[in-house]
Amino acid sequence: MLHPRLLFPSAMIALIFLSGCQMSAVKQRIEPLLAKLSPRPPALLPIAALDATCVSRCERAQTQCEKRQQIRETECQQQFNLTHTQHKDCIANQQPGCLQAVACLGADLSLCKTQHQDCLRTCPPLKTPPPAVAPVAAPAPAG
């Protein structure tokens, strides 16, 4: 049994280890439920019909988001490998309380896609020139 003074720090450490790479699993379960409750966003115009500067900004943001997700996945894999190695050493040395590594879930690029679509919805449509006004014919002289 843990001493009462050690109970809180031990619980916090366990929570940190459990929440690490698994938070996206919780998010993946909750997002579909939230999507059903939230109103549908307005329809997205074709990209060719949107302001090119705005579309370019959205594309850059999506690329940066995807890179961040890949970095998170790489860091998770590195942490997994380290924890897995430590777990194997712990078991081999017959130590008590060996922490097991938790597998990573992969980079979540759906977040980037959603953000990209939301960004595109803020882009103004291309400005089309006003239609040419046909000259009004002067009435024929009465005569």
Steps between C-alpha positions, in 0.01 A plus 500: 500500500629845412563753771235781481769755413603294198148429377438835324838519319465136396151563364623805307787304344261220401263753345782659299614163365146393416406825327811534280444355156154363581319835511436485129310172554258680731478787252420259215207360701361838603534693171231303309255560786576870505469520123141371523414771750660793320337677206625426151742757358405678178581325173853554376543672164736336249860609567525650150218740594684631812757776545839349411693680776263369765510147357880513503496604867269208581725256310806618698311460827398146403858406411624638833227311686593174328867552586409561866292181507789303348740644759261402782480149360879476472541620860238252617682218320829604662334506845340162429836349402668640813223382732488160329875455547476607864210258549701210357798589724270530800347157435843345435627634833182376673417844638150570630269758342633494145324754279373361171536704182179621335494485121456821303187548293654666197492857378146639501481684168121529516549799730705672229237426237225646720705812574575537128133484407414750774772731370369474142153596624647835607639570152305750295382399154686631199391843400330473166484808281154654480307388194543727200211736468362505150459854370142604500386576147360847459138499391451559130393856416129526444426636173 
